[in-house]
Amino acid sequence: MDNNEKKIKILMVDDDEHICQLLALYLERDGFDAEFCHNGESALAKLGTTAYDAVLLDVMMPVMDGFEVLTALRKFSNVPVIMLSARGEPTDKITGLDRGADDYITKPFEPQEITARIRAVLRRSKPLKGKERVDLFNLSVNLSDFTVTLNGAKLDMPPKEIELLYMLAKTPMHVFTREDLLNEIWGEGYSGDPRTVDVHIKRVREKLGDNPHWRLTTVWGVGYKIEVF
């Protein structure tokens, strides 16, 4: 890394001090600037005052668990979040993704995997090339400032949901497969759960509600499209 290049700043949130110290050694060796704290309240305080490039967030913590921290965080920040957990049940992963996590890693893990996942999440968090705006009846999706308005009111959506909606709204009636959406928005070679598309679609659909001129439709066995009436 060039000495003049700004280091990627990572916040680790885990009540296991040993894990934090071990990961900090690996992250700093790979050129990251690593900080850590051991409970959710401290994490939210740090995240409210300091800009981080990504967060490693443990699920099992006292007082506030990782899911509660993530829910609170998403009210004011879209920083990429990778959740860490000893629980690998599909329902836990879906809960994390549904609340806005960008990735989910099950313990035990290799520190090298963590650094690779961080770099992958940071690559995927970059906005789509060619910042544009699309208008579809009462819906406006603007990638220039990452805003979505419906009937003149701004909707609260994180970047990945906005990029997903933009891609669908830009070409109404075109059916996109899950693989199309993963490759374009999450990047080719995405190693996470492919169901993240389904989770994001569900959240977008809930925020859009019912519309008289168009709707976000599931084409069973194929993918998704914006259907215009």
C-alpha positions in Angstrom: 0.0 0.0 0.0 1.2 3.5 -0.9 2.1 5.5 2.2 -0.1 8.3 1.0 -3.1 6.0 0.4 -5.8 6.2 3.1 -6.2 3.0 5.0 -9.5 1.2 5.0 -11.1 1.7 8.4 -12.8 -1.4 10.0 -14.8 -1.5 13.3 -15.0 -4.9 14.9 -17.8 -5.5 17.5 -17.4 -8.7 19.5 -17.6 -9.4 23.3 -14.7 -11.9 22.8 -11.6 -9.8 23.3 -9.4 -12.6 22.1 -11.2 -12.7 18.7 -10.9 -9.0 18.3 -7.2 -8.9 19.1 -6.5 -11.8 16.7 -8.5 -10.2 13.9 -6.9 -6.9 14.5 -3.5 -8.4 14.0 -4.5 -9.9 10.6 -6.3 -6.9 9.4 -3.5 -4.5 10.3 -1.0 -6.9 8.6 -3.1 -6.7 5.5 -3.1 -2.9 5.5 -6.4 -2.2 7.3 -6.9 0.3 10.1 -8.7 -1.8 12.8 -10.6 -0.7 15.8 -12.8 -2.8 18.1 -15.3 -2.5 20.9 -17.1 -5.2 23.0 -20.8 -4.3 23.1 -23.5 -2.9 20.9 -24.0 0.4 22.7 -20.3 1.3 22.4 -20.5 0.3 18.7 -23.4 2.6 18.0 -21.7 5.5 19.8 -18.6 5.0 17.6 -20.5 4.6 14.4 -22.5 7.7 15.2 -19.3 9.9 15.4 -16.7 8.1 13.2 -16.7 7.1 9.6 -15.8 3.5 9.0 -15.5 1.7 5.7 -17.0 -1.6 7.0 -18.1 -3.3 10.2 -17.6 -6.8 11.5 -20.5 -7.4 13.9 -20.9 -10.4 16.2 -24.5 -11.7 16.7 -24.2 -13.2 20.2 -23.5 -10.3 22.6 -25.0 -9.3 25.9 -27.4 -6.3 26.4 -27.8 -5.7 22.6 -27.3 -8.6 20.2 -25.9 -8.1 16.7 -29.4 -8.1 15.1 -30.5 -5.2 17.4 -27.4 -3.3 16.7 -27.8 -3.7 13.0 -31.4 -2.6 13.1 -30.4 0.6 15.0 -27.4 1.2 12.7 -29.5 1.0 9.5 -31.6 4.0 10.7 -28.6 6.3 10.2 -25.9 4.5 8.2 -25.5 2.3 5.1 -21.9 1.2 6.0 -21.2 -2.3 4.8 -21.8 -4.9 7.6 -20.5 -8.4 7.8 -22.1 -10.4 10.6 -20.2 -13.1 12.5 -21.9 -15.9 14.4 -21.5 -19.3 15.9 -25.0 -20.0 14.7 -25.2 -21.0 11.1 -28.9 -21.8 10.8 -30.6 -20.5 7.6 -33.1 -18.5 9.6 -30.3 -16.5 11.4 -28.6 -15.7 8.0 -31.9 -14.6 6.6 -32.6 -12.4 9.6 -29.2 -10.8 9.2 -29.7 -10.1 5.5 -33.3 -9.0 6.1 -32.1 -6.4 8.6 -29.5 -5.0 6.2 -26.3 -7.1 6.5 -24.1 -7.4 3.5 -22.6 -10.7 4.3 -22.8 -13.4 7.1 -19.9 -15.6 8.2 -20.2 -18.6 10.5 -17.7 -19.3 13.3 -15.1 -20.8 13.4 -13.5 -19.0 10.4 -10.0 -18.4 9.1 -8.8 -14.8 9.5 -7.8 -14.8 5.8 -11.4 -15.4 4.9 -12.5 -12.3 6.8 -10.1 -10.1 4.9 -11.2 -11.6 1.6 -14.9 -11.1 2.5 -14.2 -7.4 3.5 -12.6 -6.7 0.2 -15.4 -8.4 -1.6 -18.1 -6.4 0.3 -16.2 -3.1 -0.4 -16.1 -3.9 -4.1 -19.8 -4.7 -4.2 -20.7 -1.6 -2.2 -19.4 0.6 -5.0 -22.3 2.2 -7.0 -23.3 1.1 -10.5 -21.3 2.6 -13.3 -23.0 5.5 -15.1 -24.9 7.3 -12.5 -28.4 8.0 -13.8 -32.0 8.6 -13.0 -35.1 6.6 -14.1 -38.7 7.8 -13.8 -41.6 5.4 -14.0 -45.0 7.0 -13.5 -45.0 8.0 -9.8 -41.6 6.4 -9.1 -38.2 8.1 -9.4 -34.9 6.3 -8.7 -31.8 8.5 -8.8 -28.3 7.0 -8.6 -26.7 10.4 -8.6 -27.7 11.0 -5.0 -29.0 7.5 -4.1 -32.6 8.6 -3.5 -36.0 7.0 -4.3 -39.2 9.0 -4.3 -42.7 7.6 -4.6 -45.6 9.9 -5.1 -43.2 12.8 -4.2 -42.3 11.3 -0.9 -38.7 10.0 -0.2 -38.4 6.3 0.6 -35.8 5.1 3.1 -33.7 2.5 1.2 -30.0 1.4 1.5 -27.8 1.5 -1.6 -28.2 -2.1 -2.6 -32.0 -1.9 -2.6 -31.8 1.3 -4.7 -29.5 -0.3 -7.2 -31.8 -3.3 -7.4 -34.9 -1.1 -8.0 -33.1 1.0 -10.5 -32.0 -2.0 -12.6 -35.6 -3.3 -12.6 -37.3 0.0 -13.3 -34.9 1.0 -16.1 -36.2 -1.9 -18.2 -39.9 -2.5 -17.4 -41.3 -5.8 -18.4 -37.9 -7.4 -18.7 -37.4 -10.5 -16.6 -34.1 -10.5 -14.7 -32.9 -13.8 -13.3 -31.4 -14.0 -9.8 -28.0 -14.6 -11.4 -28.5 -11.4 -13.5 -29.1 -9.3 -10.4 -26.4 -10.9 -8.4 -23.8 -10.4 -11.1 -24.7 -6.8 -11.8 -25.3 -5.5 -8.3 -23.3 -7.8 -6.0 -20.6 -8.5 -8.6 -19.5 -11.6 -10.5 -18.0 -14.2 -8.2 -20.2 -13.3 -5.3 -19.7 -16.0 -2.7 -22.5 -15.2 -0.3 -26.0 -16.7 -0.1 -27.8 -16.2 -3.5 -31.1 -15.8 -1.6 -29.9 -12.3 -0.7 -31.7 -11.2 -3.9 -35.0 -12.6 -2.6 -34.5 -10.9 0.7 -33.8 -7.5 -0.9 -36.7 -7.9 -3.3 -39.0 -8.7 -0.4 -37.9 -5.5 1.4 -38.2 -3.3 -1.7 -41.7 -4.7 -2.4 -42.8 -3.9 1.2 -41.6 -0.3 0.9 -43.2 0.2 -2.5 -46.7 -1.0 -1.5 -49.5 -1.2 -4.1 -49.3 1.0 -7.2 -52.0 1.5 -9.9 -49.6 1.6 -12.9 -46.9 -0.9 -12.1 -45.8 -3.6 -9.6 -42.7 -5.6 -8.8 -43.6 -9.1 -9.9 -42.1 -12.6 -9.3 -41.9 -14.7 -12.4 -41.8 -18.1 -10.8 -38.9 -20.3 -11.7 -37.3 -17.4 -13.7 -36.8 -14.2 -11.7 -38.2 -10.7 -11.2 -39.6 -7.8 -13.3 -41.4 -4.5 -13.1 -44.7 -5.1 -14.7 -46.5 -2.1 -16.2 -50.3 -2.1 -16.6 
